[in-house]
Amino acid sequence: MFQPGLKGVTAIETVLSQIDGEKGSLVYRGIPIEKIVKQYSFEETAFYLLKGTFPDRYTLATFQDNLKTNRKLPAYVRQIIDLLPKEQAMMDVLRTTISSLTRNGTANLDNAIHLIAIIPTIIAYRYRKSAGMSEIEPSMDLDHVENFLYMLTGSVDKNQAKLLESYLIMTMEHGLNASTFAARVTISTQSDIISAVTSAIGTMKGPLHGGAPSGVINLLEEIKTKDRISEIIHKKLDNKERIMGFGHRVYKTTDPRAEGLKAKILELDELPDWVDLALETEKETINILKEYKPDQRLYTNVEYYAAAIMKSLDIDPALFTAIFSASRIVGWCTHAMEQASNNTIFRPGAKYIGK
């Protein structure tokens, strides 16, 4: 039966992740995402997705060292970034620079490590140059997420790094979404992994897929203080406006990534003001929604808490989709490797409706 946009059509078999929208669950290689974000670091989770096992201490140290040595930007990539117009959007910069990388292109672990390591450096270098700030070289003493935050801001706060790490773990992999599908289609032609990731970035750029969660930030900025939550939410619902950050196309109940992020947030000794406001806004909004839509249950999605975290870290909203890509690069590379290991070219049919 014809399904516009391939909605509901199964196109691949995978061992990488499973989404159950009815139950509100997401697992990476059989392990619930809530358990992974509690117990493992960004590097451990990335290795697990890429290889299928968690690394022992020696293997993890080797993996971390490989990520560190691949952080540095080649001189020609810096020149490309410097030559791009200042008004060029970050996702355009990411697409152009990634496509310029000179690798042999095989979908393998070495190339995946290179891509995972270099994307944060591209983002940080471009951001600081565009803002008129001096660049910050990657640190060989910091882990992946701490180094990313350091290159962006010039300092590292352990609590902030943990919040960002939780978000990056939660968004590494999410089934056959549009950008991942684009990467697999490209690899299925026996093209190279650089081309596959470039395809994925071009797809992620689209506002229907990787659009920045600016709507949530606008909502929180409008509310400003806890005593205004009820007034603002009632007003929006009376005007039949959508409450940004609530509801998800796939999850019919709670988004497990939002729940995992919230649990991680609640572990902090001191909550950032914006995160504290987001927690209270969620609680009151869900109660108000029950009054307006008693037969419909809307819960926060991952973008809701992602926006609150990014706001608390004072990260420019123009970077949100690129930072999302710095996480999802793990999933793109893993899917490219899986596709290459048992390949059949994608060649769906098209129903002709012309004369």
C-alpha positions in Angstrom: 0.0 0.0 0.0 1.3 3.5 -0.9 2.5 5.4 2.1 3.5 9.1 1.5 6.9 9.8 3.0 7.3 6.1 3.7 5.4 6.5 6.9 5.1 3.2 8.7 7.1 1.4 6.0 9.9 -0.9 7.3 13.0 -0.4 5.2 15.9 -2.0 7.2 16.7 -4.5 9.9 19.0 -3.1 12.6 20.6 -4.1 15.9 21.4 -0.5 16.9 18.2 0.9 18.5 14.5 0.3 19.0 11.8 2.9 19.6 8.5 1.9 21.1 6.3 5.0 20.7 3.3 3.4 22.5 5.3 2.4 25.6 7.6 5.4 25.5 10.9 3.5 25.3 14.2 3.8 23.5 16.9 1.2 23.7 20.5 1.3 22.4 21.5 -2.2 21.4 19.0 -3.7 23.9 19.7 -1.4 26.9 17.2 1.3 27.9 18.5 4.8 27.3 17.7 5.8 30.9 20.1 3.2 32.2 22.8 4.2 29.7 22.7 7.9 30.6 23.0 7.1 34.3 25.9 4.7 34.1 28.0 5.6 31.1 30.0 8.5 29.6 29.7 9.9 26.1 32.8 7.9 25.0 31.6 4.7 26.5 28.2 5.0 24.9 29.6 6.0 21.5 31.9 2.9 21.6 29.0 0.7 22.6 27.0 1.9 19.6 29.9 1.6 17.2 31.2 -1.8 18.4 28.4 -3.5 20.3 30.2 -3.9 23.6 31.2 -1.6 26.3 35.0 -1.0 26.4 37.2 -2.2 29.2 39.5 0.3 30.9 42.4 -0.2 28.4 40.1 -0.1 25.3 38.3 3.0 26.6 41.7 4.8 27.2 42.7 4.0 23.7 39.4 5.1 22.2 39.6 8.4 24.2 43.2 9.0 23.0 42.1 8.4 19.4 39.3 11.0 19.8 41.8 13.5 21.3 44.3 13.1 18.5 41.6 13.6 15.8 40.3 16.9 17.3 42.8 19.2 15.6 41.6 21.0 12.4 43.8 20.7 9.4 45.2 24.0 8.1 43.2 23.8 4.9 39.9 23.3 6.8 40.6 26.4 8.8 41.2 28.3 5.5 37.9 27.0 4.1 36.0 28.2 7.3 37.8 31.6 7.2 36.8 32.1 3.6 33.1 31.4 4.0 30.9 34.4 4.4 30.3 35.5 8.0 26.5 35.3 7.5 26.8 31.6 6.5 24.7 29.5 8.9 26.5 27.0 11.1 24.9 23.9 9.4 26.1 25.2 6.0 29.6 25.6 7.4 29.5 22.1 8.9 28.2 20.6 5.6 31.0 22.4 3.5 33.9 21.5 5.8 32.9 17.9 6.4 32.6 17.4 2.6 36.2 18.7 2.3 37.8 16.2 4.6 40.4 14.0 2.9 39.8 10.5 4.1 39.8 7.2 2.2 36.0 7.1 2.8 35.5 3.6 4.1 32.7 3.2 6.6 34.9 2.0 9.5 35.8 2.8 13.1 38.8 4.9 12.3 36.8 7.3 10.0 34.0 7.3 12.5 36.3 8.4 15.3 37.8 11.2 13.1 34.3 12.5 12.3 33.1 12.3 15.9 36.2 14.1 17.1 36.4 16.9 14.5 32.8 18.2 14.4 32.9 19.9 17.8 36.2 21.6 16.8 34.6 22.9 13.6 31.6 24.3 15.4 33.7 25.9 18.2 36.3 27.4 15.8 33.6 28.9 13.5 31.5 30.2 16.4 34.4 32.0 18.1 35.8 33.4 14.8 32.3 34.7 13.8 31.8 36.3 17.2 35.2 38.1 17.0 36.8 36.0 19.7 40.1 34.2 19.6 40.1 30.5 18.8 40.7 28.0 21.6 42.8 25.0 20.7 41.5 21.5 21.7 42.7 20.3 25.1 44.4 16.9 25.4 43.6 16.8 29.1 39.8 17.0 28.9 37.2 14.4 27.9 35.1 14.8 24.7 32.2 16.9 26.2 34.3 18.9 28.5 36.7 19.8 25.7 33.7 20.8 23.5 32.4 23.2 26.2 35.9 24.5 26.8 36.5 25.3 23.1 33.1 27.1 22.9 33.3 29.1 26.2 36.9 29.1 27.4 36.1 27.4 30.7 34.7 24.1 32.0 32.1 23.7 34.7 31.7 20.0 35.7 28.0 20.3 36.3 27.4 22.1 33.0 29.5 19.5 31.2 27.4 16.7 32.8 24.2 18.3 31.6 25.5 18.7 28.0 26.9 15.1 28.1 23.5 13.8 29.1 21.9 15.6 26.2 24.5 14.3 23.7 24.1 10.7 24.9 20.3 10.9 24.6 20.4 12.1 21.0 23.2 10.0 19.6 20.8 7.5 17.9 17.1 7.4 17.2 16.3 4.8 14.6 15.7 5.5 10.9 15.1 9.2 11.2 15.4 11.4 8.1 19.1 12.2 8.4 20.1 8.6 9.3 18.1 7.3 6.3 19.9 9.8 4.1 23.2 8.5 5.3 22.3 4.9 4.7 20.9 5.6 1.2 24.2 7.2 0.3 26.3 4.4 1.7 24.1 1.9 -0.1 25.4 3.1 -3.4 28.9 2.2 -2.2 29.8 5.8 -1.8 32.1 6.9 1.0 31.3 7.8 4.7 32.2 11.5 4.2 29.5 11.7 1.5 27.1 9.8 3.7 27.6 12.2 6.6 27.4 15.2 4.3 24.0 13.9 3.1 22.9 13.5 6.7 24.0 17.0 7.7 22.1 18.5 4.7 19.0 16.6 5.9 19.4 17.6 9.5 19.5 21.2 8.4 15.9 21.1 7.4 13.6 22.7 10.0 11.2 19.7 9.9 14.0 17.5 11.3 16.8 19.2 13.1 15.2 22.7 13.7 16.5 24.4 16.8 14.2 24.2 19.9 14.0 28.0 19.9 10.2 27.8 20.5 10.8 26.4 23.9 13.3 29.1 24.8 10.8 31.7 23.6 8.2 30.2 25.9 10.5 30.2 28.9 11.6 33.7 28.2 8.0 34.8 28.0 7.2 33.2 31.3 10.3 34.5 33.0 9.2 33.7 36.6 7.3 30.8 38.2 4.4 33.0 39.3 3.6 33.7 35.6 3.4 30.1 34.4 -0.3 29.6 34.8 -1.3 32.9 33.3 0.9 32.4 30.2 -0.1 28.8 29.6 -3.8 29.5 30.0 -3.5 32.4 27.6 -1.8 30.3 25.0 -4.4 27.5 25.2 -7.3 30.0 25.1 -5.8 31.4 21.9 -5.4 27.8 20.6 -1.6 28.2 20.4 0.7 25.2 20.5 2.7 24.8 23.8 6.2 24.3 22.5 8.2 21.3 23.8 5.1 19.2 24.5 4.2 16.2 22.3 6.2 14.1 19.9 5.5 12.5 16.5 6.7 9.1 17.6 6.1 8.9 21.3 2.4 8.6 22.3 3.3 8.8 26.0 6.5 10.1 27.8 9.6 10.7 25.7 12.2 8.6 27.5 14.9 11.0 26.5 13.1 13.9 28.2 12.6 11.7 31.3 16.3 10.7 31.3 17.4 14.3 31.0 15.1 15.3 33.8 16.4 12.6 36.1 20.0 13.6 35.4 19.1 17.3 36.1 17.6 16.3 39.4 20.9 14.8 40.5 22.5 18.2 40.6 23.1 19.8 43.9 22.1 23.2 42.6 19.7 23.7 39.7 20.4 26.5 37.2 17.6 29.1 37.2 16.4 28.3 33.7 16.3 24.5 34.4 14.4 25.1 37.6 11.9 27.3 35.7 11.5 24.5 33.1 10.8 21.9 35.7 8.1 23.9 37.3 6.6 24.9 33.9 6.4 21.3 32.9 4.6 20.3 36.1 2.0 23.2 35.9 1.5 22.8 32.1 0.7 19.1 32.3 -2.0 19.8 35.0 -3.5 22.7 32.9 -3.5 20.6 29.8 -5.6 18.0 31.6 -8.3 20.7 32.0 -8.3 21.7 28.4 -7.7 18.3 26.8 -8.8 15.6 29.2 -8.8 12.8 26.5 -5.3 13.7 25.3 -2.0 13.3 27.2 0.8 15.6 26.2 4.2 15.2 27.7 7.5 17.1 27.3 9.8 15.9 24.5 13.6 15.9 24.5 13.8 19.3 22.8 12.0 20.8 25.9 14.8 20.0 28.3 17.5 20.4 25.7 16.4 24.0 25.3 16.4 24.6 29.0 19.9 23.1 29.3 21.3 25.1 26.4 19.8 28.3 27.8 21.3 27.6 31.2 24.7 27.1 29.5 24.2 30.4 27.7 24.8 28.7 24.3 23.8 30.7 21.2 20.5 29.2 19.7 22.2 29.4 16.3 24.4 26.5 17.5 21.6 24.1 18.6 21.2 22.1 15.4 24.9 21.8 15.0 25.4 20.6 18.5 22.6 18.1 17.9 24.6 17.0 14.9 27.7 16.6 17.1 25.7 14.0 19.0 23.9 12.3 16.1 27.2 11.8 14.2 27.7 8.7 16.3 24.4 7.3 15.0 25.1 8.3 11.4 28.5 6.6 11.4 27.2 3.5 13.1 24.3 3.1 10.6 26.8 3.7 7.7 28.9 0.8 9.1 25.9 -1.4 9.5 24.7 -0.7 6.0 28.1 -1.3 4.5 28.4 -4.7 6.3 25.3 -6.1 4.6 24.5 -3.9 1.7 21.6 -3.6 -0.7 21.1 -0.4 -2.6 18.0 1.5 -1.7 15.7 1.7 -4.8 12.1 2.2 -3.8 9.4 2.5 -6.5 7.4 5.5 -7.4 3.7 5.5 -8.2 3.1 7.4 -11.5 0.0 9.7 -11.3 0.6 11.8 -14.4 -1.1 11.7 -17.8 
